[in-house]
């Protein structure tokens, strides 16, 4: 089953209350995915020359200040950890890929949830309602966010196997469906230098997009490539630093709906998740056409 939600703010009012709205949308999808939940939120860009990393620890007594101090000793500055439940966001005076590689080697006990300029990923097992409370989602602001509630059918219920998956800087993916050729694609991508932390098929799809973008494809081209290279049935919601994009496979047996007003664009597996948004009754609403890429981006200044 699984449930997907996404919200793209087109006004300052929605940016200020983004977390509150995404939390309400996510809660509506609880019965589609009671095993775990997660969000990727894009907000508070790191200063020029710096990057933002989100970590997760299985240790409830994790010393996040020590992690920040270690990063400062290596890369300079005095990084402070912004802690949210068992996750922490740290801004580092270094390239994101360089800092991520160092942390993976120096702190193998930590999981790198995301890296980039604006992305923060939080995910955990348990019911979505509890996830909303645990991570205080209502307090978050931001420009756009993606969320997912999972009903695990092909792998264990773990934090690592929960969505969103991020395999590129400021890039993430949530997925409703199942890929039939993910093992073959995973091996192909490993030969291209893409690494994976789980056996989840969604991480393979995220890795595929990261690889295509690295090879010079646009996001639209990378998603169109999914129609040729990824077998199975799926609805993809992809987050980038500037916005998000939606793609359904050509058969489109997984539900999806999109709605738009002057203040926001929203996507969800079912209309009830969008109905909780302000002025939803006046929104232009449609079902995305199978095999067609839909994308929204912030204007580049």
C-alpha positions as CSV (number, residue, x, y, z in Angstrom):
1,X,0.0,0.0,0.0
2,X,2.0,2.9,1.4
3,X,1.0,6.6,1.3
4,X,2.8,9.5,-0.3
5,X,2.3,13.2,0.3
6,X,4.0,16.3,-1.0
7,X,3.6,20.0,-0.5
8,X,5.2,22.9,-2.4
9,X,4.7,26.3,-1.0
10,X,4.0,29.2,-3.3
11,X,3.4,31.8,-0.6
12,X,5.2,32.9,2.6
13,X,2.2,31.9,4.7
14,X,2.4,28.3,3.6
15,X,6.2,28.3,4.0
16,X,5.8,29.4,7.7
17,X,3.3,26.6,8.4
18,X,4.7,23.9,6.1
19,X,5.3,21.4,8.8
20,X,1.9,21.7,10.3
21,X,0.3,21.0,6.9
22,X,2.6,18.1,6.0
23,X,1.9,16.6,9.4
24,X,-1.8,16.7,8.8
25,X,-1.4,15.2,5.4
26,X,0.8,12.4,6.7
27,X,-1.6,11.5,9.4
28,X,-4.4,11.1,6.8
29,X,-2.2,8.4,5.2
30,X,-1.8,6.4,8.4
31,X,-3.9,3.4,7.4
32,X,-2.0,3.2,4.1
33,X,1.3,2.8,5.9
34,X,1.2,2.1,9.7
35,X,4.7,0.6,9.9
36,X,6.9,3.7,9.6
37,X,6.9,7.2,8.4
38,X,9.4,9.9,7.1
39,X,9.7,13.3,5.7
40,X,12.2,15.3,3.6
41,X,11.9,19.0,4.2
42,X,13.8,21.7,2.3
43,X,14.6,24.8,4.5
44,X,17.2,27.1,5.9
45,X,19.9,26.8,3.3
46,X,23.5,26.4,4.6
47,X,25.7,29.4,4.1
48,X,28.0,29.6,1.0
49,X,30.9,27.3,1.4
50,X,29.0,25.1,3.9
51,X,26.7,22.2,3.7
52,X,24.0,20.6,5.8
53,X,24.0,16.9,6.9
54,X,21.3,15.0,8.8
55,X,22.3,12.1,11.0
56,X,20.4,9.4,12.8
57,X,21.6,7.3,15.8
58,X,20.2,4.1,17.3
59,X,21.7,5.2,20.6
60,X,19.2,7.4,22.6
61,X,22.2,8.8,24.5
62,X,24.2,9.8,21.4
63,X,26.6,12.6,22.2
64,X,25.7,15.0,19.3
65,X,27.9,17.8,20.7
66,X,30.9,15.5,20.4
67,X,30.0,14.7,16.8
68,X,29.8,18.5,16.1
69,X,33.2,19.0,17.8
70,X,34.8,16.3,15.7
71,X,33.5,17.8,12.5
72,X,34.8,21.2,13.6
73,X,38.3,19.8,14.4
74,X,38.5,18.4,10.9
75,X,36.7,21.0,8.8
76,X,36.9,24.1,11.0
77,X,34.3,26.2,12.6
78,X,32.2,25.3,15.6
79,X,29.3,23.1,14.2
80,X,26.3,22.7,16.5
81,X,23.9,19.9,16.3
82,X,20.2,20.7,16.0
83,X,18.6,17.7,17.6
84,X,15.1,16.4,16.7
85,X,14.4,13.1,18.5
86,X,17.1,10.6,17.5
87,X,18.2,12.7,14.5
88,X,20.5,15.7,14.3
89,X,21.2,18.3,11.6
90,X,24.8,19.8,11.5
91,X,26.0,22.6,9.2
92,X,29.6,22.0,8.3
93,X,32.2,24.3,6.6
94,X,32.9,21.8,3.9
95,X,31.6,20.2,0.7
96,X,28.7,17.9,1.5
97,X,30.2,14.9,-0.2
98,X,33.5,15.4,1.6
99,X,31.9,15.7,5.0
100,X,29.6,12.8,4.4
101,X,32.5,10.5,3.5
102,X,34.4,11.5,6.6
103,X,31.5,10.9,8.9
104,X,30.8,7.4,7.4
105,X,34.4,6.4,8.2
106,X,34.9,8.2,11.5
107,X,31.4,7.6,13.0
108,X,30.1,4.3,11.5
109,X,27.5,4.2,14.3
110,X,25.7,7.0,12.6
111,X,23.4,6.8,9.6
112,X,23.6,9.7,7.1
113,X,20.0,10.5,6.3
114,X,20.7,13.3,3.8
115,X,23.3,15.8,2.7
116,X,23.2,19.0,0.7
117,X,22.4,22.6,1.0
118,X,18.7,22.6,2.2
119,X,17.5,19.1,2.7
120,X,16.7,17.5,6.0
121,X,15.4,13.9,6.3
122,X,13.7,12.4,9.3
123,X,12.3,8.9,9.4
124,X,11.5,6.2,11.9
125,X,9.5,3.1,12.5
126,X,6.1,3.3,14.2
127,X,2.7,4.8,13.3
128,X,2.7,8.1,11.4
129,X,0.8,9.9,14.2
130,X,3.5,9.0,16.7
131,X,6.2,10.0,14.2
132,X,4.5,13.5,13.9
133,X,4.7,13.9,17.7
134,X,8.2,12.4,18.1
135,X,9.7,14.8,15.6
136,X,7.5,17.8,16.3
137,X,6.7,18.2,12.6
138,X,4.3,21.0,13.4
139,X,7.2,23.3,14.3
140,X,8.9,23.0,10.9
141,X,8.9,25.7,8.2
142,X,10.3,25.3,4.7
143,X,9.8,25.8,1.0
144,X,8.6,22.2,0.2
145,X,8.4,18.8,1.7
146,X,7.8,15.1,0.8
147,X,6.4,12.5,3.2
148,X,5.8,8.8,3.2
149,X,3.9,6.2,5.3
150,X,5.1,2.7,4.8
151,X,3.4,-0.7,4.8
152,X,6.4,-3.1,4.4
153,X,5.6,-6.0,2.0
154,X,9.1,-7.0,0.7
155,X,11.6,-6.1,3.5
156,X,11.8,-5.8,7.3
157,X,10.4,-2.8,9.1
158,X,13.5,-0.8,10.0
159,X,14.5,2.8,10.1
160,X,17.0,2.3,7.2
161,X,14.2,0.7,5.1
162,X,11.8,3.6,5.7
163,X,11.3,6.4,3.1
164,X,12.5,8.9,2.0
165,X,15.7,7.7,0.4
166,X,18.5,10.1,-0.5
167,X,21.3,9.0,-2.8
168,X,22.4,12.4,-4.1
169,X,22.9,15.9,-2.7
170,X,19.6,17.5,-2.0
171,X,17.9,14.7,-3.9
172,X,15.4,12.3,-2.4
173,X,12.6,9.9,-3.4
174,X,9.5,8.4,-1.9
175,X,7.8,5.5,-3.7
176,X,4.5,3.6,-3.7
177,X,4.7,0.4,-5.6
178,X,7.2,-2.4,-6.3
179,X,10.1,-2.8,-8.8
180,X,10.7,-6.2,-10.3
181,X,14.2,-5.7,-11.7
182,X,15.8,-3.8,-8.8
183,X,18.4,-6.4,-8.1
184,X,19.7,-6.3,-11.7
185,X,19.6,-2.4,-11.7
186,X,21.4,-2.3,-8.3
187,X,24.3,-4.4,-9.7
188,X,24.5,-2.2,-12.8
189,X,24.6,1.0,-10.6
190,X,27.3,-0.5,-8.3
191,X,29.5,-0.9,-11.3
192,X,28.9,2.9,-11.9
193,X,30.1,3.7,-8.4
194,X,26.7,4.1,-6.7
195,X,26.6,2.6,-3.2
196,X,23.5,1.4,-1.2
197,X,22.8,1.0,2.5
198,X,19.7,-1.3,2.2
199,X,18.0,-3.9,0.0
200,X,15.0,-1.7,-0.5
201,X,13.9,-1.3,-4.1
202,X,13.2,2.4,-3.6
203,X,16.8,3.1,-2.8
204,X,17.7,1.5,-6.1
205,X,15.3,3.9,-7.9
206,X,16.8,6.9,-6.0
207,X,20.3,5.7,-6.9
208,X,19.2,5.4,-10.6
209,X,18.1,9.0,-10.6
210,X,21.3,10.2,-8.8
211,X,23.4,8.4,-11.4
212,X,21.4,9.8,-14.4
213,X,21.7,13.3,-13.0
214,X,25.5,12.8,-12.4
215,X,25.8,11.8,-16.1
216,X,24.3,15.1,-17.2
217,X,20.6,14.3,-17.6
218,X,18.0,16.8,-16.4
219,X,15.5,15.6,-13.8
220,X,12.8,15.2,-16.4
221,X,15.2,13.1,-18.6
222,X,16.2,11.0,-15.6
223,X,12.6,10.3,-14.7
224,X,11.7,9.5,-18.3
225,X,14.5,7.0,-18.3
226,X,12.8,5.2,-15.4
227,X,10.0,4.3,-17.9
228,X,12.6,2.4,-20.0
229,X,14.9,1.0,-17.3
230,X,12.8,0.3,-14.2
231,X,10.2,-2.5,-14.5
232,X,7.3,-2.7,-12.1
233,X,4.6,-0.5,-10.9
234,X,5.2,2.8,-9.1
235,X,4.3,6.3,-8.2
236,X,7.4,8.4,-7.6
237,X,7.6,11.7,-5.8
238,X,11.1,13.2,-6.2
239,X,12.5,16.1,-4.2
240,X,15.2,18.5,-5.3
241,X,16.7,21.7,-3.9
242,X,14.3,23.7,-6.1
243,X,11.1,21.7,-5.9
244,X,9.5,18.3,-6.6
245,X,8.4,16.1,-9.5
246,X,5.8,13.3,-9.9
247,X,5.9,10.2,-12.2
248,X,3.6,7.2,-12.5
249,X,4.5,4.1,-14.5
250,X,2.6,3.5,-17.8
251,X,0.1,1.1,-16.2
252,X,-0.5,3.4,-13.1
253,X,-2.2,0.9,-10.8
254,X,-1.0,3.0,-7.8
255,X,-3.3,5.9,-7.0
256,X,-2.2,9.5,-7.1
257,X,-3.8,13.0,-7.1
258,X,-2.4,16.5,-7.6
259,X,-4.0,19.8,-6.7
260,X,-3.0,23.4,-7.0
261,X,-4.0,26.8,-5.7
262,X,-2.3,30.2,-5.8
263,X,-0.6,29.3,-2.5
264,X,0.5,25.7,-2.9
265,X,0.9,22.6,-5.0
266,X,0.1,19.3,-3.3
267,X,0.4,15.7,-4.3
268,X,-0.9,12.6,-2.4
269,X,-1.9,9.0,-2.8
270,X,-5.5,10.0,-1.9
271,X,-7.5,13.2,-2.0
272,X,-8.3,13.0,1.8
273,X,-4.6,14.0,2.5
274,X,-5.0,17.1,0.3
275,X,-8.4,18.0,1.7
276,X,-6.9,19.1,5.0
277,X,-5.0,22.0,3.3
278,X,-6.4,25.6,3.4
279,X,-8.7,26.4,0.4
280,X,-8.5,22.8,-0.8
281,X,-12.2,22.9,-1.9
282,X,-11.2,25.7,-4.4
283,X,-8.1,23.9,-5.7
284,X,-7.7,22.7,-9.3
285,X,-7.4,18.9,-8.9
286,X,-6.5,16.2,-11.3
287,X,-5.1,12.7,-11.6
288,X,-1.6,12.6,-13.1
289,X,-1.4,11.0,-16.5
290,X,0.5,7.7,-16.6
291,X,4.1,8.0,-17.9
292,X,4.1,11.8,-17.8
293,X,6.5,13.9,-15.7
294,X,5.0,16.7,-13.6
295,X,7.4,19.1,-12.0
296,X,7.3,22.3,-9.9
297,X,10.4,24.4,-9.2
298,X,11.2,27.6,-7.4
299,X,12.2,30.5,-9.5
300,X,16.0,30.9,-9.6
301,X,17.2,34.3,-8.6
